[in-house]
Amino acid sequence: MMLFIHGAESTHAQEGVAISGRVANGTEGAALAPSLPVTLHAFGGRDIPVLTSSTTTDATGGFQFDGVTPGESWRYVVSVAYAGAMYS
């Protein structure tokens, strides 16, 4: 399982940013399961959790989180659950 994340983009700071990516199955010849759960975690200073948001993948493995509020010095982690394991 591989997780690719695209850069965040924003047109207005007040609207937040979009974080998007694609999940791919790295096993040769294996299909990707549909509607995989994807979670976005944001951590503030001292790694304090400040945001958690969830979505699912589309038919091609794509996902997007819209309107994510950027925080100064925040760190973001995206994870996906597949076959009983968590990938990030």
Order of alpha helices (4+ residues) and beta strands (2+ residues): beta-beta-beta-beta-beta-beta-beta
